[in-house]
Amino acid sequence: MSAPALLVENVSFAYSKGSRALDRVSFCAPQGCFTALLGPNGAGKTTLLGLITRLFAGEGRIVVCGFDLYREPLAALASMGVVFQRPTLDLDLSVERNLAYAAGLYGLDRARARARIEAVLAQLNLTDRRQAKVRTLSGGLRRRVELARALLHEPRLLVLDEPTVGLDIESRRALVEHVHALCREQGIAALWATHLVDEVWPEDRLVVLHRGKVVAEGPLRAVLARLGEPDLARAFGRVTRDLPVGERVA
């Protein structure tokens, strides 16, 4: 088997002495696979993604596309595209100018930047919105621009932190479908953090985080079979309610 796009080993993090937000978290996100990081609000998902994107450092080991995040941070981060939970676009710039600014930060030369901007605009059906100021766009379109920006440098791993928060049902569905298509058609790995079970598809890999611990991990169908549950909603309720602290369905 090829190495995973993301490997997390025994990662822990504490915001204050004696209070651990994450406790020895371990899992992997295979290449070309949609991995859903599912957990209730407050489970530690955003903290974990903050560690993976190196916003802050914790204990343990994180390897991105073969690069140790702490020993080779530039190469690891260059392999990753990120959509944060909080919007980070400049509302007073056009879609195209937001992308051009990001391309410069990624270090793309002018010709490469133009080519990649054209490609991601077309890929996300944003070409006709290229000159629109971001503040005039709907929430769903803004999220598509953020996804386009994350794809500019052709990352092998996408990290998305609750990307559908605040979106209407149709925009949420379209975004989930598009990221699944990227995994299926382009071989990109996605780590998708969510608290919504309907964003997880039967063929996905599942990591359930609860109270800072991984309580279930594996292909969704295999996790359901091990738990003896017919659907994810019931399985999710069970592992976040019934399992003793520290017990894991692996």
C-alpha positions in Angstrom: 0.0 0.0 0.0 1.2 3.6 -0.7 1.9 5.9 2.2 -1.1 7.8 3.5 -1.5 11.5 2.6 -1.8 12.2 6.3 -0.5 10.3 9.3 -1.3 11.5 12.8 0.4 9.6 15.6 -0.1 10.0 19.3 -0.9 13.7 19.0 -1.8 15.5 22.2 -2.5 19.2 23.0 -3.4 21.1 26.2 -4.6 24.7 26.3 -3.9 24.9 30.0 -2.2 22.8 32.6 -4.2 19.7 33.4 -6.7 20.3 30.6 -6.1 18.2 27.5 -8.0 19.2 24.3 -6.5 16.2 22.5 -5.2 13.0 24.0 -3.0 10.6 22.0 -4.9 11.0 18.8 -3.8 8.6 16.0 -5.3 8.0 12.5 -4.5 8.2 8.8 -6.0 9.7 5.7 -5.2 7.6 2.6 -4.4 9.1 -0.7 -7.4 9.5 -3.0 -9.8 9.1 -0.1 -12.4 11.3 1.6 -11.8 11.0 5.3 -14.5 12.4 7.5 -13.4 13.7 10.9 -16.7 13.5 12.7 -17.3 14.8 16.2 -19.7 16.8 18.3 -19.1 20.5 18.8 -16.2 20.8 21.3 -14.8 17.4 20.4 -11.4 18.9 19.5 -11.7 18.9 15.7 -10.7 22.5 15.1 -7.8 22.1 17.6 -6.6 19.0 15.7 -6.8 20.8 12.4 -4.9 23.7 13.9 -2.1 21.3 14.7 -2.2 19.7 11.2 -2.0 23.1 9.6 0.8 24.2 12.0 -1.1 27.1 13.5 0.3 25.8 16.8 2.4 22.8 17.9 1.6 19.9 20.2 3.0 16.5 21.2 3.2 13.6 18.8 4.0 13.2 15.1 2.2 14.5 12.0 3.4 13.4 8.5 1.9 15.1 5.4 2.5 13.4 2.1 5.7 11.9 3.5 7.0 15.1 5.1 7.3 15.4 8.9 5.4 18.5 9.8 7.9 19.6 12.5 11.1 18.6 10.7 10.1 19.6 7.2 7.3 22.2 7.6 7.7 24.0 4.3 7.5 20.8 2.2 4.6 19.5 4.4 2.6 22.7 4.2 3.2 23.0 0.4 1.5 19.6 0.0 -1.6 20.8 1.7 -4.6 23.1 0.8 -6.7 24.4 3.6 -10.3 25.7 3.9 -10.7 27.2 7.4 -13.9 27.3 9.3 -13.9 31.1 9.4 -14.0 32.9 6.1 -10.6 34.5 5.1 -11.3 36.1 1.7 -10.9 39.8 1.2 -14.5 41.0 0.7 -13.5 44.1 -1.2 -11.4 42.3 -3.8 -12.7 40.5 -6.8 -12.7 36.7 -7.0 -9.8 36.8 -9.4 -7.7 39.2 -7.3 -8.2 37.0 -4.2 -6.9 34.1 -6.2 -4.0 36.1 -7.6 -3.0 37.2 -4.2 -3.0 33.7 -2.9 -1.0 32.5 -5.9 1.7 35.0 -5.0 1.8 33.7 -1.4 2.2 30.1 -2.8 5.2 31.3 -4.8 3.6 30.6 -8.3 5.2 32.6 -11.1 3.0 34.9 -13.2 2.4 32.4 -16.0 1.8 29.5 -13.7 -0.5 31.6 -11.6 -2.6 32.7 -14.6 -2.9 29.1 -15.8 -3.9 27.8 -12.4 -6.4 30.6 -11.8 -8.1 29.8 -15.1 -8.2 26.1 -14.2 -9.7 26.4 -10.8 -12.3 29.0 -11.9 -13.4 26.6 -14.6 -13.3 23.6 -12.3 -15.6 25.3 -9.8 -17.9 27.0 -12.3 -16.7 30.5 -11.2 -15.4 31.8 -14.5 -18.4 34.2 -15.0 -17.9 35.5 -11.4 -14.1 36.3 -11.8 -14.6 40.1 -11.6 -17.3 40.1 -8.9 -16.4 41.4 -5.5 -16.5 38.7 -3.0 -18.9 40.7 -0.8 -21.5 40.4 -3.5 -21.4 36.6 -3.5 -23.7 34.2 -1.6 -22.2 32.1 1.1 -22.1 29.0 -1.1 -20.1 30.9 -3.8 -17.7 32.3 -1.3 -17.0 28.8 -0.1 -16.3 27.7 -3.7 -13.8 30.6 -4.0 -12.1 29.4 -0.9 -11.9 25.9 -2.2 -10.6 27.2 -5.5 -7.9 29.1 -3.6 -6.9 26.0 -1.7 -6.5 24.1 -5.0 -4.3 26.7 -6.7 -1.0 25.0 -6.0 -2.3 21.5 -6.7 -2.0 20.1 -3.2 -2.2 16.3 -2.6 -4.1 16.8 0.7 -7.1 19.1 1.3 -8.0 20.0 4.9 -11.4 21.5 5.5 -12.7 22.6 8.9 -16.5 22.5 9.0 -16.7 24.1 5.5 -20.5 24.0 5.2 -21.3 25.9 8.3 -23.9 28.6 7.5 -24.6 27.3 4.0 -28.1 26.4 2.7 -29.0 22.8 1.9 -28.2 23.0 -1.8 -24.9 24.8 -1.4 -23.9 22.3 1.3 -24.7 19.3 -0.9 -22.9 20.8 -3.9 -19.7 21.4 -1.8 -19.7 17.9 -0.4 -20.2 16.4 -3.8 -17.4 18.4 -5.3 -14.8 17.4 -2.8 -15.8 13.8 -3.2 -15.3 14.2 -6.9 -11.8 15.6 -6.4 -10.9 12.5 -4.3 -12.4 10.2 -6.9 -11.2 11.8 -10.1 -8.0 13.5 -9.2 -6.7 11.3 -6.4 -6.6 14.1 -3.8 -7.0 13.1 -0.2 -9.5 15.1 1.9 -9.8 15.5 5.6 -13.3 16.9 6.1 -14.2 18.0 9.7 -17.9 18.0 10.4 -20.5 17.3 13.1 -23.1 16.4 10.4 -23.5 12.7 9.7 -25.2 13.3 6.3 -22.0 14.7 4.9 -20.3 11.3 5.2 -20.8 8.9 2.3 -20.9 5.1 2.5 -17.5 4.7 0.7 -15.7 7.2 3.0 -13.2 6.6 5.7 -14.4 7.7 9.2 -12.6 9.1 12.2 -14.9 9.9 15.2 -13.4 12.3 17.7 -15.0 12.7 21.1 -13.7 14.5 24.1 -10.3 14.8 22.5 -10.0 11.1 21.7 -10.5 9.0 18.6 -13.3 6.6 19.6 -13.8 5.0 16.1 -11.8 4.8 12.9 -11.9 2.9 9.6 -13.9 2.6 6.5 -17.5 3.6 7.3 -19.0 0.2 6.4 -16.5 -1.6 8.5 -17.1 0.7 11.5 -20.9 0.1 11.2 -20.3 -3.7 11.0 -18.2 -3.8 14.1 -20.7 -1.8 16.0 -23.7 -3.8 14.7 -25.5 -0.6 13.7 -27.5 0.0 10.5 -26.6 3.6 9.9 -24.1 6.3 10.9 -26.5 8.4 12.9 -27.1 5.5 15.3 -23.4 4.5 15.4 -22.3 8.1 16.0 -24.8 8.5 18.9 -23.6 5.3 20.4 -19.8 5.9 20.4 -20.2 9.5 21.6 -22.6 8.5 24.4 -22.1 4.8 25.4 -18.5 4.0 25.2 -16.5 4.3 28.4 -13.8 7.0 28.3 -10.7 5.8 26.5 -12.4 2.9 24.7 -12.1 2.8 20.9 -13.8 1.0 18.1 -10.9 0.5 15.7 
